[in-house]
Amino acid sequence: MKKGRTYTRQQMINALQKAYPTQFISTTEEFSGTEGGIWLSGEDGTVDRKGVKIFNYYNMSDQYELGVVAHLNQYVECHGWYFEWYDAGTIMLWKL
């Protein structure tokens, strides 16, 4: 995937809310007080257009990159962000 423009935090939140309207999305300030990141639920069962869970902490198949469905991981990286698991049910997004 080619590199896109880097999204601000609000742009990334807006893009995720549009693509996954049922996904829990908040800020890392709300989670722990740490500034600048995006807090997401890794266990709420949100699926993509094909019905595949976007997060699956334990899945080791080629469909996932470190527990994130590959196309979503590539999308956020293309826009200057990366995923980091906090625990099996909590995942954060941080700027690269």
C-alpha positions, 0 to 999 in steps of 0.5 A, spaced: 500 500 500 502 506 498 504 512 503 498 516 504 498 523 508 499 522 515 492 523 519 491 527 525 488 524 531 481 526 529 482 525 522 484 517 524 478 517 529 473 520 524 475 515 519 475 509 523 468 511 526 465 512 518 468 505 517 466 501 523 460 505 526 459 500 532 467 500 534 468 503 541 473 508 540 476 513 545 482 517 547 488 514 551 487 520 555 480 517 557 484 510 558 490 512 562 491 519 562 497 518 556 496 523 551 496 523 543 493 516 542 487 512 540 483 507 545 479 501 542 476 495 544 479 489 542 474 485 544 467 488 542 467 483 535 466 489 530 467 486 523 469 488 516 465 488 510 467 481 509 464 479 516 471 478 519 473 481 526 477 487 525 481 485 532 483 478 534 489 478 539 490 470 538 489 469 531 496 467 528 493 466 520 496 470 514 489 474 515 492 478 521 498 482 522 499 481 530 492 480 531 489 486 527 486 484 520 491 486 515 488 491 511 486 495 517 493 495 519 496 497 512 491 502 512 493 505 519 500 505 517 499 508 510 496 514 514 502 514 519 499 510 525 500 503 528 497 499 533 499 497 540 496 492 544 495 493 551 492 487 553 488 482 549 481 486 550 484 493 549 488 496 543 491 503 542 493 507 536 499 511 536 502 516 531 509 513 527 
